[in-house]
Amino acid sequence: MLVLICLFLTVQSDGPPSLPHVLISDVEHDAVTKKLDDLSRKGLCVVRKISASWDGMIDGGDVIEHCRDGTCLVSVMLANNETGVMQPIADLGKALTVLNLSRIEKGKRPILFHTDASQAFGKVSVDVKALHVDFLTVTGHKFYGPRCGAVFCRKDLLGLMKPIFFGGGQERNYRPGTENTVDIVGLGKAAELVHLHLEEWRINLVRIGQYLAERMQKTFGDTFVFNFSVKTDSVLPNTFSVHFIDPRCKGYLVLQHAARTEASTGAACHSGKNCASSILINSGLTKTAAEKSIRLSVGKDTTKEEIDILVADLAKSVRHLTENPDQHTTGTLAGQGDGL
């Protein structure tokens, strides 16, 4: 998804003996972290991961403090796909703009800024100018489009982009191969629908999300916890990370015994793993809480009736686990599908 990251490493390098220096958060998607970890292992760059605080948020000041002469790129996601926590991208973008003015005056290269907006797009307003970013990526299936992605690049930076595959001259010579017309048109149409209906969708996401919170609280009381606040603008209106207090209610077991619930214990991309999510731990949860966590999400068309079904299904599963603890010591379920 973020092939562009490795494209700028050599372009923005100050040259030997300094390696390109990249800053990311420690709650980024694997599409970012694994590629950069691979480049780091090969000795092609130096990666510094900025830790999130107890509420899952990154302190923009920490990012600025860790910038150095060889820093070429900062990449911080707009909203996390497991927690729903939104990062202060606009504030960080403004701070980097100020820093870059100083760097340019001193003859240094400006630091490029990328945000992964995959989880946020279609749920909240995403404006590249307001965010002060150079690059932004989205993926279609997160906003009811086809399973393909797109990257926004500032016009004045297009010259920095270089192909990593070679062949034909399709897609302005950036990516060879006959264009996937269906997905291109589908992604464009899905983005158009977001532009036309976002406020309507957002209002319903807030309304149905609040109903979910109320029903969970009424049904489970103090036996469950929302891992991250659902009453602030710093969390997406559709993404909820929760866990049940009872030690017998491991996340994967709750889902294993929920007959009608499609959810996950973390990123659905990690389906098949029962270990505690490192993203949740890096976002401030204990290992125990992370192991018991599940991620619930709602969509633009989710109804109160469907929420009632969900809560009843979870209640039945939790009741089964707490009444039959000796029957549930192993399991293999972590996630089903790649949700919104």
C-alpha positions in Angstrom: 0.0 0.0 0.0 2.8 2.4 0.8 5.4 1.6 -1.8 6.0 5.4 -2.0 7.8 5.3 1.3 10.8 3.4 -0.1 10.8 5.5 -3.2 11.8 8.6 -1.4 14.5 7.1 0.9 17.3 7.5 -1.6 15.9 10.6 -3.2 15.8 12.5 0.1 19.0 11.1 1.6 21.7 13.5 2.4 24.1 11.0 1.0 26.9 8.8 2.5 27.7 8.2 5.3 24.2 9.3 6.5 21.4 6.9 6.0 17.9 8.2 5.3 16.1 8.7 8.7 12.4 7.9 8.8 10.0 8.6 11.7 6.8 6.6 12.2 4.5 5.8 15.1 4.5 2.4 16.9 0.8 1.9 16.0 1.1 2.0 12.2 -0.4 -0.7 10.0 1.9 -3.5 8.9 1.9 -2.0 5.4 4.1 0.7 6.7 6.1 -1.0 9.5 7.0 -4.2 7.8 8.3 -2.5 4.6 10.4 -0.1 6.7 11.6 -2.8 9.0 12.8 -4.7 5.9 14.6 -1.7 4.5 16.2 -1.1 7.9 17.4 -4.7 8.1 19.0 -4.3 4.7 20.9 -1.2 5.9 19.0 1.1 3.6 17.5 3.4 6.2 17.2 4.1 9.9 13.7 3.9 11.4 12.6 5.5 14.6 9.2 4.5 16.1 7.5 7.2 18.2 5.5 5.6 21.1 1.8 6.3 21.6 0.7 7.4 25.0 -1.8 5.7 27.3 -4.7 6.9 25.2 -3.3 5.6 21.9 -2.4 9.0 20.6 1.0 10.3 19.4 2.4 13.5 20.8 3.3 15.6 17.8 6.0 17.3 19.9 7.8 14.0 20.2 7.9 13.6 16.5 9.4 17.1 16.0 11.9 16.5 18.7 13.2 13.3 17.0 13.7 15.0 13.6 17.3 15.3 12.7 19.4 16.4 9.7 19.0 13.1 7.9 15.2 12.8 8.4 13.5 12.5 5.1 10.1 11.2 5.9 7.5 11.2 8.6 4.5 8.8 8.3 1.7 8.7 10.9 -1.7 7.2 10.3 -4.8 9.4 10.5 -6.8 6.9 12.4 -6.0 3.5 13.7 -7.8 0.5 12.3 -7.8 -1.5 15.6 -8.6 1.3 18.1 -10.3 4.0 16.1 -8.0 6.6 17.7 -7.3 9.6 15.5 -3.9 11.2 15.5 -3.3 15.0 15.5 -2.2 15.0 11.9 -3.2 18.6 11.1 -1.2 19.9 14.1 1.8 17.7 13.2 1.6 18.9 9.6 1.6 22.5 10.7 4.6 21.9 12.9 6.5 20.1 10.1 5.7 23.0 7.8 7.3 25.5 10.3 10.3 23.1 10.8 10.8 22.8 7.0 10.9 26.5 6.5 13.8 26.6 9.0 15.5 23.7 7.3 15.3 25.2 3.8 16.8 28.5 5.1 19.8 26.4 6.4 20.1 24.6 3.1 18.7 21.3 4.3 16.1 19.2 2.6 12.5 19.5 3.8 10.9 16.5 5.6 8.1 14.8 3.6 4.9 14.0 5.4 2.7 11.0 4.7 -0.5 9.8 6.4 -2.3 6.6 6.0 -6.0 7.6 5.8 -7.4 4.2 5.0 -9.4 3.8 8.2 -10.6 7.4 8.4 -11.7 8.0 4.8 -15.5 7.7 4.5 -16.1 8.2 8.2 -14.7 11.7 8.8 -13.7 14.6 6.7 -10.3 14.1 5.0 -8.8 17.2 3.5 -5.2 17.1 2.4 -4.8 20.9 2.6 -6.2 21.0 6.1 -4.0 18.1 7.1 -0.9 19.7 5.7 0.3 16.4 4.2 2.5 15.7 1.1 1.1 12.2 0.6 -2.0 10.4 1.6 -3.2 6.9 1.0 -6.7 5.3 1.0 -8.0 1.8 0.3 -11.4 1.2 -1.4 -12.9 -1.5 0.7 -12.9 0.8 3.7 -15.5 3.1 2.0 -17.6 0.6 0.1 -15.4 0.5 -3.0 -13.3 -2.2 -4.7 -10.3 -3.8 -3.0 -7.7 -1.4 -4.5 -5.9 1.7 -3.2 -4.8 5.1 -4.3 -2.2 7.6 -3.2 -2.5 11.4 -3.2 0.8 13.2 -4.0 1.3 16.9 -4.1 1.7 18.1 -7.6 5.1 19.7 -7.0 6.4 16.4 -5.6 5.3 14.2 -8.5 8.9 14.3 -9.9 10.1 12.4 -6.8 8.0 9.4 -7.6 9.8 6.6 -9.4 8.5 3.3 -10.6 9.5 0.1 -8.8 8.1 -2.1 -11.6 9.1 -1.7 -15.2 7.3 -2.6 -18.4 4.7 -0.5 -20.2 4.0 3.1 -19.7 0.6 2.8 -18.0 -0.4 5.1 -15.1 1.9 7.9 -16.2 4.9 5.5 -16.2 4.5 4.9 -12.5 3.0 1.4 -12.6 3.2 -0.9 -15.7 0.5 -3.3 -16.8 -2.9 -2.9 -18.4 -5.0 -0.7 -16.2 -7.6 -2.4 -14.0 -10.4 -0.2 -15.4 -13.2 -1.7 -13.3 -11.4 -1.1 -10.0 -10.2 2.4 -11.1 -13.8 3.5 -12.0 -15.2 1.8 -8.9 -12.8 3.5 -6.6 -13.5 6.8 -8.2 -17.2 6.4 -7.9 -16.9 5.3 -4.3 -14.9 8.4 -3.5 -17.5 10.5 -5.3 -20.2 9.0 -3.1 -18.2 9.8 0.0 -17.9 13.4 -1.1 -21.6 13.7 -1.7 -22.9 11.8 1.3 -20.2 12.0 4.0 -22.1 14.2 6.4 -25.2 12.1 6.2 -23.2 8.9 6.8 -21.3 10.5 9.6 -24.4 11.5 11.4 -25.7 8.0 11.2 -22.4 6.5 12.4 -22.4 8.8 15.4 -26.1 8.0 16.2 -25.7 4.2 15.8 -22.4 4.2 17.6 -23.9 6.0 20.6 -26.7 3.4 20.5 -24.2 0.6 20.5 -22.4 2.1 23.5 -25.7 2.5 25.4 -26.8 -1.1 24.7 -23.4 -2.5 25.7 -23.5 -0.5 28.9 -27.0 -1.5 29.8 -26.4 -5.2 29.0 -22.9 -5.7 30.5 -22.6 -2.9 33.0 -19.2 -2.9 34.7 -18.3 -6.3 33.3 -16.9 -4.8 30.1 -14.8 -1.8 29.2 -14.5 0.4 26.1 -10.7 0.5 25.7 -10.7 4.0 24.3 -13.1 6.9 24.9 -16.2 6.9 22.7 -17.2 10.4 23.8 -14.5 12.5 22.1 -13.7 13.6 18.6 -10.4 11.9 18.9 -11.9 8.5 18.1 -13.7 7.4 14.9 -17.5 7.2 15.2 -17.6 3.7 13.8 -14.7 1.8 15.4 -14.9 0.4 18.9 -12.3 -1.6 20.8 -13.8 -3.3 23.9 -12.9 -6.1 26.3 -14.8 -8.1 29.0 -13.4 -8.1 32.5 -13.8 -11.8 33.2 -10.5 -13.6 32.5 -12.4 -16.4 30.9 -13.6 -14.1 28.1 -10.6 -14.1 25.8 -11.4 -12.1 22.7 -11.1 -15.0 20.3 -13.3 -17.2 22.5 -16.0 -14.6 22.7 -16.1 -14.5 18.9 -15.8 -18.2 18.5 -19.1 -18.7 20.5 -20.9 -15.7 19.0 -23.1 -17.3 16.3 -24.1 -14.1 14.4 -21.3 -11.7 15.0 -18.6 -10.9 12.4 -15.8 -9.0 14.2 -12.2 -9.4 15.0 -9.7 -9.4 17.9 -7.6 -6.8 16.2 -6.8 -6.1 12.6 -8.7 -8.5 10.4 -5.5 -8.8 8.4 -4.1 -10.8 11.3 -6.8 -13.4 11.1 -5.7 -16.7 12.6 -3.6 -15.3 15.4 -4.7 -15.6 19.0 -1.9 -13.6 20.5 -2.4 -10.1 22.0 -2.3 -7.4 19.4 0.9 -5.3 19.6 -1.0 -2.3 18.4 -3.3 -2.5 21.4 -0.4 -2.9 23.8 1.4 0.0 22.2 -1.8 2.0 22.5 -1.7 1.6 26.3 -3.5 -1.6 27.1 -2.1 -4.3 29.3 -1.3 -7.7 27.6 -4.2 -9.2 29.6 -6.7 -6.6 28.4 -5.4 -6.9 24.8 -5.9 -10.6 24.8 -9.5 -10.1 25.8 -10.2 -7.3 23.3 -12.5 -7.4 20.3 -13.0 -4.8 17.6 -16.6 -3.9 16.7 -17.4 -1.6 13.8 -20.6 -0.2 12.4 -21.4 1.0 8.9 -23.4 3.8 7.3 -26.4 1.5 6.9 -26.2 -0.3 10.3 -29.6 -0.3 12.1 -30.6 -0.3 15.8 -32.1 -3.7 15.2 -28.8 -5.1 14.0 -27.1 -3.6 17.1 -29.7 -5.4 19.3 -28.8 -8.7 17.6 -25.1 -8.1 18.1 -25.4 -7.3 21.8 -27.6 -10.3 22.4 -25.2 -12.5 20.6 -22.3 -11.3 22.6 -24.2 -11.7 25.8 -25.0 -15.3 24.9 -21.4 -16.0 24.2 -20.1 -14.4 27.4 -22.7 -16.3 29.4 -21.6 -19.6 27.8 -17.9 -18.9 28.6 -18.5 -17.9 32.2 -20.8 -20.8 32.9 -18.6 -23.4 31.2 -15.0 -22.3 31.8 -13.4 -25.7 31.6 -14.6 -26.3 28.1 -12.6 -23.4 26.6 -8.9 -23.6 26.9 -7.9 -23.4 23.2 -9.1 -21.9 20.0 -8.0 -20.7 16.6 -10.3 -17.8 15.7 -9.0 -14.2 15.6 -10.9 -12.4 12.9 -13.4 -12.8 10.1 -13.1 -10.6 7.0 -11.6 -7.2 6.6 -14.1 -4.8 8.1 -14.8 -1.1 7.9 
